[in-house]
Amino acid sequence: MRPALVAWLALSLLVGTGAAEACGEPPAARSHSVPAPRLSPEEQLSPHMPETLRCDACQAIAFQIEEQLSRAEGKVGKKALKESDYMEVLERICSQDWESYGVQELHGEKRLAGPGLPRQEPMSVMVSGGLWPSRLSKMCHSYVGEQGEAQIYEAHRRGPAALRELLCHGDKGPCAGGKAGEPAPRKALQNEL
């Protein structure tokens, strides 16, 4: 019996399963290397959201507005909020920390990633922190200032699609001309014409 055991063990080693696997231990995990997105100087240093990420940023802001206003309405029994209440919620949304958002590189294209943005890859590196939270906060305050709290709340009451249309897909919205959730085609700069 002993020669058979020795032969089996030797054969296991030659085949590549090894003694550790034969004894029930899992094989060594394979490592994967995923590089962080390479950010341009504008993406690293500008206080403004880069043009290529504005549609994603708008989608994230619309998602946060929808979530927080719905949560506030849930506290009052799904009834419409008073003006002072929705104004307070909108101010709180825009002033939040936005730390759960950052940039990922997906298929060679940089995209904003975080809650409410569906294009996230589990095997990618997200660059967050830095200027991204303040950029989102500034954009949010800008939308509230441009559209007004009452118009944003009215769009929210009509549903998420109406809110995204108002903020992101209107004539001047960052996603104008693109399908819902997709950035608009890049506009040529004046010096490129």
N, C-alpha and C positions, 0 to 999 in steps of 0.2 A: 504494500500500500504506500509505503514511504517513497519509492521511486516514482509512482504515479503522481504523488503530490508535488514532488520536485519538478517533474516534467511539466505539470500544469502551471506551476509558478513561473518556470522559465519561459514557457510558451506565452503566458500573459504578458511578461515583460517584453518579449519580442514583438508581439502584436501591438503593444502601445497602451494597453489599458492600465498597466502598472499595478503594483501590489496595493497601493492606497485605494484605487477604485475597486479592486477585487474585494476589498474588505468593507466596502459600503461607503467610503468617503467620497464626497463629490469631487469632480475634476476641478482643477484650478480655473478660476474665472479668467476670461479673456479681457484684456483691457482695450478700451476704445479711446481715441484721442479726438477731441472736438475743439477746434480753434474758436477763440472769441471773435466776434465781428471786428473787422478793421474799420475804424471810424475816420471819416475825413476831418480836416481841421474845423469845418463848419459844425459838424456833428459833435465834436469834442468841446468847442469853445464858444459858439454863438449862444447868446441868451434866448434866441428865438428857435422855435421848432423848425427843423429843416423842411423845406418844401415837400420832399419825397415822403415824409412821414406825417404830414398834416392830416391826410384822410384817416389814417389809423388813429391818430390822436383824437380827431373829432369823434370817431366811433367809440373810443374809450370814454370820452367825456359824456357823450349821449347815454352810454350804458350806465355810468355812475349816476347821472341825473335821474334816469328812469328808475334805477334800483332804490335810490335814497328817497325820492318822492313817493314811490309805491310803499316803501317801508313806513314813511310818515303817515300816509293815508291809512295803512293797516292799523295804526294805533288809534285812529278815530273812526274805525268801522268802515273803511273804504269810501267814506264821504269826501267831498271836495274840501281841500284845506282852505283856511282863511288866508287872505293876502299876506298878512304878517308872518304866518307860519311857512308858506312856501318860499317867501323871500329869505327867511332865516335858513331854511334847508338849502336853498341854492347857494347862499353865502358859505355855509358850512362845507358843501360839496367842493366848491372851487378852492377853498382854503385847506382842504385835507392834505395829507402828506404825499400822496401819489407814489409811494415807494414800491408798490407792487408792479409798476410798469418799467419797462426797459426795452432795449433793442436786441433782436436776434437776427442772425443772417440765415435766411431760408432760401435754398436753391440759388445762392449767389445774390440775393436781393435782401437788403436790410428792411426789416419790418418792426413796428412797435409791437410788443407782446405784453399781455397782462389780462386781467379780468374783462370779459366782454369782447375780446379779440380772438376769433376762432383759429387763426393760422399759427398755432404754436407747435413747435417740434419738441418731443420729449428728449431727443438726443442733440441738443444744441445749447450753446452758452448764451445767457442773457446778460447784457451790460445794463445795469440799473444804477440808481442813485445819481450822483453828480448833478448835472443840469436838467435831467429829464423831469423830475418832479416839479421844478419851478416853471419849466416850459409848459407843462400840462396845466398847472394852476393859472398861468397867465392867459393861456388860450381859453380856459373855462371862464375866467372873469371877462375876457373880451367878448365871448359869445353872449353872456348874460347882459353885458353893457350894450351890445349891438342890437340884440333881439328884444331885450326887456324881459323881466321876470314873468309878467302876465302872459306874454306870447309863448314863452317856453313852457309855462305851466299848462296853458291851453293845449298846446301840441302834445304834452305828456298825457293829458286826459283823453286825447283821441287815440293814443297808443304809441308803442315804440317806433313804429314805421313813420308816423307823423313827426315825431321828435327828431329822428335821424334825417328826415327830408328837410325839416326846417334848418337844422344846424349844419348838416354835412352835404346835402345834395341839391340845395337851392342854386339859383343862378351864380352866386358868388361863393358857394360852399367848396371846401377843399376836395370833395369827391364829385363835384359837378361833372357830368359827362361820363362818369364811370358807372358800372353796375353797383348795386348796393353792396357795401363792404369792400369795394375795390377802389383804389385810387384813380383819380381822373388822369387822362393822358397828360403827360408833361407838356406844359406850355412853353413855347419858344421864347427866350428872353429877347428883348429888343435888339441887343447887340448881336444876336444870332440870326436875325432876319436878313 
